[in-house]
Amino acid sequence: MDTLMQFGTGVFGTAWPAVWTLIKIVLIVAPLMLGVAYLTYAERKVIGYMQVRIGPNRVGPLGLLQPIADGVKLLLKEIVVPSGANRFLFVIAPMLSLAPALAAWAVVPFTDTLVLADIDASLLYILAIGSMGVYGVVLAGWASNSKYAFLGAMRAAAQIVSYEIAMGFALVVVLMVSGSLNLVDIVQSQQKGTFADMGLNFLSWNWLPLLPLFVVYFISGVAETNRAPFDVAEGESEIVAGFHVDYSGMAFAVFFLAEYAEMILIATLTSLLFLGGWSSPVAFLPDGIVWLLAKICFMLLFFLWFRATFPRYRYDHIMRLGWKVFIPLTVVWLFVVGIWMMSPLNIWK
Amino acid sequence: MDFKTTVFFFLSAILIFAGLRVITARNPVHAVLHLILAFFTSAGLWLLLQAEFLAMVLVMVYIGAVMVLFLFVVMMLDINLDQLRQGFWKYLPLGAVIGILIAIEMGMVLGSRYFQVLDSEVPGVAANASNTRELGALLSTDYVYPFELAAVVLLVAIVAAVALTFRGPKKTRYTDPAAQIRVKAADRVRVVKMPVEKQD
């Protein structure tokens, strides 16, 4: 590592820290994009098996090259801009939806030390950046100058704004029990406790004492990403494909990338906040990034499983679930945890 | 010029441009988008002042919530620009006077001895102190009454908004999702047992 640093300083001089950061960004984004590609493959395979089909199996062994073929196909297609569309916003909207999904990864830690920017308020940063994802969808719907796209965008925006509140409250409770906004500290605070002393670390993670919030956070995450069963923004049966109905080729693919990158982000955050991040479930195994990856895959499986299992929610039911069930639930649990922490039974000292 | 100053001027230039475009853009949606850009760059300026908590909250509250709803409303409005431009010259003197007054007030506040933000050292903040923690401690000790007062004012505003838009119970037929969810199959379907009848 030191020789690499010296070599870098020798070649780039004072610009080396900037170049090194760029290299680190590539090291995060490239595996992420590969993960996105193979998540689409995994989705088709998993749902295929759940529906007693085989799934893609033509391109490459076991269909493993299918996502690459899809990517190349989309790259080669023409991007059609509708004649009545607002050209600039139409082109910039996919970028606006992908950028927040990637920017949030700047503060996501992979182990105690492996993090691009270890800032104090990383959880706040994630909330702030995450709340900007809605613009891509809204602008895409508006710039297409189509009624279907506009309806999809409105549905998506209302849904994302509603579920963000429940998510925010769930995060408030997490930071209350960890006493920090820093994701590394939040993970480390889950590594101690009565059960961790007994060697059963997985019972000390936040998911157990904060079980209702864990459930609310993850379901809100599914709704945030506009995934089934909350995918009324796409609603093929009534508004064709929602906000991206007028997009083709790579512009469409970028929306797809954003959706899957956001899914991976939500799965990662759930693992970090509630499932102990990179800490191993039992004391006799070492901690490490492997555990984090395993937890992310586990949470991602839920996304696919939901899609194969549940029928699409009706729009007013989605709103009811968000405003009348999740938000009151999180507020009540906020008070419960607050009183719990003040009582002698406090387990988070 | 050091790096920080460069960033400051870069962000300020974007902020001023975005602010100007908010009032000059012909398309209202473009105006809102420039307002969002203005908020984002001012969050960047706050980060330069080491007010990381405020910067994040600015992005979260204004860009993430307020401007989304704003954009929503503006997109659905059918704004006729010609009608808006009527009487521009008639109202210009009054508008100009108010504008100049506001500019003078801002100059007086910014020029006062207590407001030299860029030069002043933020008092009592250690290099590694958490911004959020300091702010929280201040809000719940020294400024607890103003803080609670602000909360009450916000609550009144919420109640007032609900009271203003509430027009009595709905007269139209509507579905009650709660009742729909409570329904069980037994309420809707009756299974009747009967012997098989032969057709003769």
Interface residues (C-beta under 8 A of the other chain):
Chain A: L89 I119 D120 A121 L124 Y125 L127 A128 I129 G130 S131 M132 V134 Y135 V138 L139 W142 F150 M154 A157 V161 E164 L181 R314 D316 H317 R320 K324
Chain B: V29 L33 I36 E52 F53 M56 V57 V59 M60 I63 G64 A65 V68 L69 L71 F72 M75 S130 N131 T132 T175 P177 A178 Q180 I181
